[in-house]
Amino acid sequence: MPEPTAPGYQWQGTALLRASTDPGDLPAFHDMPDLREPSASRKWLSILWEHPQARNAVSASSPVLYAQVEAMTRGQYTDERRLRKAVLSMAAYLARWQRPTPFGLFAGVAPITFGPDPAVLWGGDHRVCLRADTEWLADVIARLHQCPALVERLHVVANNTAQIRGQRVVVAGQSADGHERLASPVEVSVRRTPPVAMALEAARTSVPYSGVRGALVRRFPDTPRERIDALLGELLSQNLLLSNLWAPMTCTDALGHLCIQLTEAGADRISQITDLVGQLHSIHHDLARPTAHTAWPLQEPTLQRMRTLTGVAPLPVIVDTALDCRVELPTGVVRTIEKTADVLARVSAHPFGRPEWRDYHHRFRARYGPGAVVPVLELVSDSGLGWPAEYLGAGRRRPHTLFTERDAVLLELVQQTTARQGEEIVLTEELITRLGPAQGEQIAPPPRVELCVQLHAPTVQALAREEFTAVVTGAPRPGSSLLGRFAHLLSDQARDALATTYRSPATDDVVVAQLSFPARKRRNDNIVRTRRLASHVVPLAEHHPDGQDVIEVADLGVGADATGMHLRRLSTGQRIELRVAHALEAGTHTPPLARFLAEVATARCAAYGAFDFGAAARLPYLPRVRYGNTVVAPARWLLSDDDLPDSRDSQTLWEANLEQWRARWRVPARVALVEHDRRLPLDLSQPLHRHLLHQRLGRAGRVELSEAWGPEQAGWLGRAHELVVSLRTPESCLGPVFGAEPAHQVQAQEMQLPGSRVLHTRLYVHPERVDEILTDHLPVLGIVASGSARWWFSRHRDLTRPDAPTFLELSVCPSESHRYGDALEDLHTWAEQLRREHLLAHMELAAYHPQHGRYGHGAAMEAAEEVWRADSDTALAQIRASRSTGIEAQALTAAGMVDLVTCFTSTPAEGLAWLVHDLAHTPGPVDREVRRQALALSAPGQGYATLHRLVGGTHVAQAWQARARALADYRKHLAAEREPTTVLRSLLHLHQVRTLGADPEQEAATIRAARAVALAHTARRPK
């Protein structure tokens, strides 16, 4: 068996430094008070407040806390409870200053390079970028929408994610604004009345509001204009119509966009809003001015004017910091990061995609087949497959998590490490192999990933000598990105370099597009709004300018092959690779359609992310995981209220219990309090930090603590930091899946319900009784015995669920003389007899899904059904022959596969060559007896002499000959659509499941035997 190969991730030439702006000279960091002493707390606040950088940082993050502390330092508040709360909040912000995640004035970003001359230059002239907060802006736009004279001059467009369900039009819920505490509803809907339908149709592309209203007035002349305006206003408020006041999410200056639209609409001449428009222009001018990190107080007049317009957001601006530094690191650092990303992919807990996506892929293939491309909005609708399990609004729950061999290995390692009081698990090559997929199985790594690491080294010179430790701090899912969020802070050159990391190797068949969409909560639009970094864009639920670079969601479809799924542009057939340039949380805050589009193309790639302990993740302690000089996962502890009993109301008793718990589990003083993806550094030797931990534990009942390191570990930079690096595999795992043949676009009406052309039924039976039912009972079924109807069968089992039952699928196309009702009556009588004989557990009628993408359509599909009929006869003959002669059923199946291929291709020699060179196969042993028997039974192009000598062999030979005639006819019709051999693998699969059943390992062995027979026949042929 070949060893699994590493993905071979390579740095793409761009990296970002995220670092704290901690001035390093705050005495409050090292001299924290005991909260039980109010005078010490007031003194501590006063000393801290003397530092202008601390005041500015808090003011730019929490104006409310700033005002409270300002008042306390002036002696205005004496209440000890409020003092305690303020001190704890300030302590949390100071701890936050030791965290590198960009936030206000506390931390920022800068590009970094790798090269032969490592150096660090750190300045203090950090640059601040100010933009209007989205909640503040939403309130302003809502106010502008209340002005009829302005709305009259706006452009509107229908929400492109709207779907029709029953008598209603459904869209995702509008983003919750600053007046709402929760996220938006999953969806909202309105009745699809004729006026609603016409308004949405009139606004399919961006048009003047007056044009939509005029169309409604002409169509419904008796309806008062006020009612029409009220209807359109309701569509605007429910997000079914979108106005051009809203900037697309690829525009980082949303207030600037708003001012431009107001200017073009002549809003300054509308008396009702003249003053408001003038203030917006003035505020935008002030925010656009360059701002130094130290000049934050100068922004207060502008902030006050913004709060006067609306107080929905205490801080009406987003504050981003561009660091004043130049950092070049040795190339050994990036080599370490590449190897670490390889390891994370290789030890993935889900090497072939997450369970919900494996299930979705399986259902897609079962319903539509390969070669089919299903429009996205059709696929995710209730009449399609819907959403993957556990998506917002999904009708399915995630499959149960199975205990795997990987779980057993990790539990054993954790227990052994804990028992010997060890501190870490070391990933060796042998252990990586044990944690990865089974030997011989190759993973498909995500083609583009990012990795975040801290670097521990005392000096830059130590980095150059490769005397450093890298600590993984984040591994964002492939359908997101940490790099794009701050692209607007970079120089043009650095931004262009960043944009190249989102692209794929340029081909005419692949288009890379940026996915642009609003978050489910308006506040999160501050994260989602990112620069345009791709040549094309796919906008969702936003007013986006039309253009050739815009790909509408209605022009996107999903296809699948055996290994994964992909997106295609329906109008051109090009494969689409979507990029999301931010890291918005997927499960709750991302609209389900946006999440689906971001994830579908890499759904069957190895699940990439932080090291996953699997079943061991619920243990109270997990040791550090190390690979080489990289800490892949720091040590982690779970602390709950139950671990510190009877101490909730006494800080002294609580701290005593905490010390006992720390001693028992060997918890260091420096830890990080982990909440979701946020890490708050704590020093448990500090009383104030223990109070913080007590407070957070009291709120949550259980907290996660992870190993952390002190600032001395990052001496080379002198502050908390992390590097974000973009990596890509040398070749994408998302290569073209169908080659040159055209894909078939599936239409909703292709599904045939019971009562239509095909009587499609499922018979749930014991798997070991299927052969008996097929050979002894199926021939007496009237519609089969009469020969007046086309019929075929197949065996099925849901391979994604080990507990799933086996069922026999029987399909019948009634003839004119034997109509559907008659056929159903025959089937009922036959099935009732099976039930009386205790052979049938359950029967159900099912919809029939003709897989035109796989087998063709029109005359080709009819010819394919004749092949299935002939192959079903062949399977019955082979089963009978095997039972009566003792010939291995697998040998007959392998010989039947060789005959099928050589009869379908132009010549037997071409068929043998296809089996040898073109048929994908899994390496492995071939059963010698199966090979010997199959070789004796097959003689491509030379008659069936060996078969005729077997009991029942003549029937097999006759069935093969009948199938050969059907195959020849099918080939002729399919050749008019595409290369015929593209269907051969599917025909071989169907032959396998008809004769032996659905068993991937057994099918792989049969394929190997058929290929071995073809090799032998090829060797015997004259050169």
Secondary structure, DSSP 8 states (H G I E B T S, - for coil): ---------EEEEEEEEEEE---S--GGGT----TT-HHHHHHHHHHHHT-HHHHHHHHTT-HHHHHHHHHHHTT----HHHHHHHHHHHHHHHHHTT--S-BTTTEEEEEEEE-SS-EEEE-S--EEEEEE-HHHHHHHHHHHHT-HHHHTT-EEEE-TT-EEETTEEEEE---B-TT-SS---SEEEEE--HHHHHHHHHTSS-EEHHHHHHHHHHH-TTS-HHHHHHHHHHHHHTTSEEETTS--TT-S-HHHHHHHHHHHTTGGG-TTTHHHHHHHHHHHHHHHS-EEGGGGGGGHHHHHHHHHH--S-SS-EEEEEE--EEEEE-HHHHHHHHHHHHHHHHT-S-TT--HHHHHHHHHHHHHT-TTEEEEHHHHTSTTTT-S-TTSTT-SS--------HHHHHHHHHHHHHHHTT--EEE--HHHHHHHSS-TT------SEEEEEEEEE-SSHHHHHTT--EEEEEE---TT--SSGGGGGGS-HHHHHHHHHTT----BTTEEEEEEE---SBGGGHHHH-----SSEEEE-SS-----TTB--GGGEEEEE-SS-EEEEETTT--EEEEE--S---STTTS-HHHHHHHHGGGTTS---SS---GGGGGSSEE-EEEETTEEEE--EEEEEGGGSTT-TT-HHHHHHHHHHHHHHHT--SEEEEEETTEEEEEETTSHHHHHHHHHHHHHHSEEEEEE---GGGGTTTTS-EEEEEEEE-SS-S---SSTTS--EE--GGGSB-TTSS-EEEEEE--GGGHHHIIIIIGGGSHHHHT--SEEEEEEEE-TT-TT--EEEEEEEE--TTS-HHHHHHHHHHHHHHHHHTT--SEEEE--B---HHHH-STHHHHHHHHHHHHHHHHHHHHHHHHHHH---HHHHHHHHHHHHHHHHSSSHHHHHHIIIIIS--------HHHHHHHHHH--TTS--HHHHTSTTHHHHHHHHHHHHHHHHHHHHHHTTTS-GGGGHHHHHHHHHHHHT-S-HHHHHHHHHHHHHHHHHHHHHS--
